[in-house]
Amino acid sequence: MKKIFNIAWALPLAASLLLASCGGSTAMQSTGAASSSEESSAESEKAETTAAAADSASEGGSLSVVATSKDYQKLFDSFTADTGIKTELLSMSSGEVLSKLKAEGGTPMADLWFGGGIDAFMSAKADGLLEKVELDAAKDIASDYKDSEGYWYTKGLTVVGFIVNTEELKKLGAPEPKSWDDLTNPAYKDEILMSNPAISGTNYGVVNAILQKKGEEEGWKYFTSLNENVKYYAKRGGDPREKTAAGEAAIGITPMDKKTEKLAEEQNCSLVYPSDGIPYIPEGVAVFKGAKNKDAAVKFLNWLYSSDEHLKELAEIDGKNTIKVVKPNIEGLDAGFDLNTLMQEDLSLFGSQRDQILANWDSLAGQKAES
Amino acid sequence: MRALLSENPEGKRGERAAAAALFSHSRPDPLLFLLLLSCALFIAYPLLLIFWRALYLEGRPGLSALPALFLREKSSLFHSFYTASLSALFSTALGFFLSLRISSSGRRGRSILLLLLMMSLVSPPFLSSLSYIQLYGRRGLITWHLFRISYDPYNKWGIIAMQTLHFSSLNALFLLDYLESLDGKWMDAARDLGAGSMAVLGTLLLPLLSPALLASFGLSFLRSLSDFGTPAVIGGRYDTLASDIYLQIIGYGKMEKAAAMNLFLMLPAFLAFLLYRRAVREGERRNGNGRGRERFTMQRLSLPALFLSFLSILSLLYFTVLSLQYLCIFLLGFLKAERGVYHFTSEYLSRLFRYDLSSLLLSLRLSLAAALFGALFGLLLSYYMERRLRFGKNALDFLISLPYLLPGTCFGLAYIMAFHREPLKLTGTSLILVLNLIFRQLPVVIRMGSTALLEISRELENAARDLGASKRRLLFEIILPQLSRPFRSAFLYLFTSSMCSAGAVIFLIDAGHKIAVYTLFDLINSGEYGTASLLSALMILSTVLLSALLSALFRCFCERKGKGRRGNEGSDRESSRTVHAL
């Protein structure tokens, strides 16, 4: 009995020692010569072979993707069917991708970055985290929607509007807001939810677009009075629509996508496209600098942008046709709304102004912090 | 009674311990060396890298910008301190009362209560906040639809309420474990001497429990400091330092600023730590030898009816709130709303099974690995810290506590920084996930180990040593067998907490290693609440089932061991029913 007991204790102990000594031996190696651990050398070998395979023939290889949603799996599956390149999809918010990229110091966890507010892509380019890519179809893409040096491209637009909880508005006895200017109506005090523009690319797009439309001075004045009505600035992009639908607020500022439509449908909320202009923010696409499967990533981008069929497939997944704005010569696709209702935005300012705008924002919104 | 407590062969024991320490100091133990090396590599090194960033606050090395930042962040630091103190206080008190109630109940009631506590340990973080809002929000089912109170939970009280609710379960399990390992003979002696049950509770039980109470308080305090999810969802405009750090990293991309703010978080943590160490020393002084222990449950100490009914009402309330939360999660998975009207659907269920469930299997595997290695590692380390280390015990303990106090995001980032380069490249493997899970939760395991060691007599050890047992034999044949109970607790704790831990591991996963929490996160982000609810129900069920199975295995194993060894060592504690007996 005693023996059995001892063995049972010793087994996991031995394993844990193994684990510890494994850590120990790698530590030794760091002080020693440039020998590398088995696992990572095997990995880089694999990377080399996949890169070679992707180069020479159309079969084999792999592509690792960070996207904003898992829904894109379908698109990547048809890429795999066409090319034989296996894809793995991971979804992450662009803020998370950026901070992870910076910590990884040039050894990115994935090859392709698919979707997310363009401000994050601009910031990543400025930090030298993206790879320059020459696309076959680049000339067909409207100049606003691609980086002039080819570090990023776009795959569509996120447009912004309001989700309105009709029942809550009724309780307030307030009218449904029709425009951005309506939101400053004192009747909505503490009834508006908005995400922090530092967290949400969509809401950064709102702030930048309105500042451009109204001008610096008027624009900040507007946000100061909007601040009076905002209950608080959510730290997650999805918060405003979720909480508005749950009745925690009457109005949420939200991206107008399939999820928002579904939520509005389920929870009896209505959606409002503001009449004084719809802010929008392009969704970026880029290849990471130092990507293991760079060639496969470039191959995917060419596969996507050179074929209207594939772009239409993307539009179907997204539930919107804004790719028409990015690549105007797509046949048989209609943007679905009057492009003139979009706000006039100079997208080139999105990246350069970001730090300044967010700093101003912080001091404005911070004033109302609870103590 | 006082005499009983102070009767302590302090002098002799101290001498012998000193001699032993001197001995172990002169011949370094390779096992100790390995343990320390792992701590250095997997805690100190990543933390050093992230704190190093704080020096580059102005773009070049220097500390001059720190004071200004400190002044700016003063209010969130105060908020953190405030909410952490109250959450820790309430959750420790609630945990204490719950453990008293559970210990006073019969076998069946006990199993049900323990099951609920276990479930709350496994509840995945995002969904609890979602169900919290649905139940207690401004238009919550309970607050608005039942009681017509329009209560706005988005302030510090929302945070404190949610954290208290969440932390109490671990505290209750921890305190129950400690309470029932006390020597029942003392209570009997006190009762025989004429003390009423309330007097025993106040003058004997409370002082004896004080190290465990303080450990609970300290851990809850640290946990609250590092929690960024709750303030982010429920805090509204109330910022704590942890939620601010999260915002700085994810929103502004300011790693340096976030690192400096992490430094500030260490301030309250250090205070809590000092308090805790002092209490432990006090507890050690009070808690005498453990010879001839008798199992203790509150049933032996028949509490007055009034106090018992107070405990019952409190527990009933707590468990109602918990059950409602689970009911809410399960129901969300079967109800579908259309234009605000709910009806039954099995749509989400069929969608769940079409979904990729391999992430759940990976989670279970990783959590089991983390639990096994983490529990062993933690208990060994706690033994060396309590009994063998002569210098630097406090410093080591503080170092080990740090990962628990940093917001998960930061510890995850620290791991990426430390282990992305060639000689130490671990990113993209499951090893980095397991290591991160282990070292983040290590302080809890260490507390479990050292509180358990406090009540294991040193005399047995000394006797074995006098009889010529080698250090290795001492460790494997005397100490570790006595730690089987904390091993079980530590294992189950690590397993359950690894299953639903989110902050750090979300950062460390890659496309090849997706864990269940990530899938859940993904579902919630795409607005699939129904499917998310079912997935989390599945996570809870599989974790609880597996825990029950393992717990039964342990019990079986310990009972056999008890039979085989009784009489052999004399003081081998009676194998007792498992805390987590389900």
Interface residues (C-beta under 8 A of the other chain):
Chain A: M1 K2 F5 N6 A8 W9 A10 P12 L13 A15 S16 L17 L19 A20 S21 G23 G24 T26 A27 Q29 S30 A34 S36 S37 E39 S40 E43 S64 V65 V66 S69 K70 D71 E88 L89 L90 S91 S93 G95 E96 L98 S99 K100 K102 A103 E104 G105 T107 M109 A110 S123 E167 E168 N196 A198 I199 K231 Y232 Y233 K235 R236 G238 D239 E242 K243 A246 G247 E248 K259 K262 L263 E265 E266 Q267 N268 L358 K368 A369 E370 S371
Chain B: L31 L34 L35 L37 S38 L41 F42 S75 L130 I133 Q134 G137 R138 R139 W144 Y154 N155 K156 A232 V233 G236 R237 Y238 D239 S243 Y246 L247 I249 I250 G251 Y252 G253 M255 K336 A337 E338 R339 G340 L372 F373 L376 F377 T409 L413 I416 M417 H420 R421 E422 P423 L424 K425 T427 G428 T429 L435 F476 E477 L480 P481 I506 F507 I509 D510 A511 G512 K514 D522 I524 N525 S526 G527 F557 R560 K561 K563 G564 R565
